[in-house]
Amino acid sequence: MKLKSSIVMIMSLVILMFPTNIQAEIQTAENITIIPINEEIRLQKITTTMNIPESDKIHWGIIKGEASDYVERYPVIIQFFKEDKLVHISQVSVKGDGSFEYQFKVRDMSTNGNVINIFEGQYAVEIFKVIHNV
């Protein structure tokens, strides 16, 4: 039953875009895989998708989650894939309450004032965290 409660907590994973016109939001993880590491810990891999429309005017995105049953001192790893190619990777610390958060730029401005879309279209997002064995 511990695995079931861990999955329920992971389903609170949310990817939000700022400001108030939220365009990409994930309510549930599409796939959760558990990979044993040793007798005490295991790796949980959460796979989901993120879509950022070309017409978006947002500049920042954020990935938030609750790392229930996490193992202290192990960071959360977040990977972004576009067309099966790794395009971005990040490592974030788990906060004392078990949550994690990663903010990233979606758009930027060049030195001559042109808009640069850093993220645009459909992405596969993989989130890895170390959890305790049941």
Secondary structure, 3 states (H helix, E strand, C coil): CHHHHHHHHHCCCEEEEECCCCCCCCCCCCEEEEEECCCCEEEEEEEEEEEECCCCCCCEEEEEEECCCECCCCCEEEEEEECCEEEEEEEECCCCCCEEEEEEECEEECCCCCEEECCCEEEEEEEEEEEECC
